[in-house]
Each structure stands twice: as structure tokens, then as C-alpha cells.
Amino acid sequence: MTGADIGVFGGSGFYSFLDDTETVEVETPYGSPSAAVTIGEVGGKRVAFLPRHGSRHEYPPHRITYRANLWAMKELGVGRVLGPNACGSLQAHVKPGDFVICDQLVDRTRDRPNTYYDGPVTTHISFADPYCDVMRETIVERGREIDIPIHDRGTVVVIEGPRFSTRAESAWFASAGWEVINMTQYPEALLARELELCYANISLITDYDVGVEGVPPVTHEEVVRVFTENNEKLRDLLFAVIPALPAARDCACATALTGARFEV
């Protein structure tokens, strides 16, 4: 099977401009991924692109086949995964059009298969630092070099969806000091760790969530508008980052299973 070095979860805007691509169908023990995987080359590296919501955006956040998607990346030989997505802001200083390279995650989902390890061997993955530090550092450095408005850290709270938050929920999240709200980062980040893949999030802020005082309620139309306006910046960031990612993986992500299994 055709292989790849880097994986990217995103839509057609990230690969439709490449001249030479191939499409690969990958079957996994967890069913089919959200869509076929498109493989192309960026800066001398083979890159696998997979739209997490499906090729027609047919999968809402709580029905994305997260386990199949990450397994497909692993099957293709991917070692590092970039997870760009549209997010809301919970803090006034994190503005629409900004990019946040999250370093922490809070899970508020409730109805998603979120592990590969249901037994018989009990496996406890360390998730203290959910994102790869090496990847985060590279993203921040390259983003600043090309003048992307970027925050070098932040906490994303992941809600079940597909609805948006109530004002009370959003105000609660904001009062905790969390910066970003999203519907897809969990279990995507955790499943990458369980497969010993390096993973980093790129949060493109499309709106203020309703818990931020003085802003109107978020709408899907507004999210799409801001995301579309900034899609070119996101593409430029990905194409600056991908060639700069080191081939060697000497971070904790690559050995996440060491000491994680309870075996008698």
C-alpha cells in the first residue's frame, strides 16, 4: 500500500491544489474511515489528507469514525498527525482569525468510542500533555515567520455537539480560564497517543462563543464564513510546517505504550 510520512485531518481545501495525488481506500478493524485518503507530496514529504467529517461533510462531530481515521493513518505509515479545525473563542483576547496551538485539553464529550484498548490487556495511557511538544514548537515558529496571528498555548474544551453551548455552559468554560471550544479534538488526540503517533492541534478561531460578554450567538454560517476567509492562511501554515517537521521521533509520544499495560 502507498505510504505517507505526515497525516492531516482536513477538507479538500488542503489538497485540491496539488498536481500529483492518488486516492487510497483503507479498511480498518473499526470500519471505514470518514473518506478515502488522498496522498500527495509537500516539501519532499508524503502527506496523507483525510477529511474527518467526510468528503461531503456528512459526519457530525459525534458520529465521526475517529478510531478508523487514526488507524488508517497508522496503517499508511504516518508518524505525525496535524489536526487543524474550526473553533470558538472563550476569551476576549483570542480573536476570530487567530490561531491557537493548544497545549491542553478538557473532555466534555459523553457518547463516543474513545479507546482502542477495551481488554483483555488493561492499558492506561498517560495523557498529561495531550499534544506533541516538538510539533507544537515547529508550528509556532513557522507560523510567526509567516506572520500568522498565533497563540503558542491554550486549553481546548471539547463538547459533544452537534449543538452549540448554552450561555451558562459557555460562561462556565470561560470562567475556568479555558481559551478554545471545539467538538472534534477528543477523542482524536487521545487515539493518536494510543497508537504512539505524534499529534498537534491547530485551532482556527472562527467566532466568539456565547459565554463571552457582548457578542451575538454563534451561527454555523458565521463559522463557515470566517473559516473560508482564513483557509488560505491555514494552508500556508500547513505548507510551512510540514517540511520543517523532523523525521526522527524522540518525544514521549513515540513510546506512549511503554509501561502502560497491566500484564500478569
Summary of the structure (lengths in Angstrom):
residues: 264
radius of gyration: 17.6
end to end distance: 36.3
largest distance: 57.3
contacts: 874
relative contact order: 0.20
helix: 29%
strand: 24%
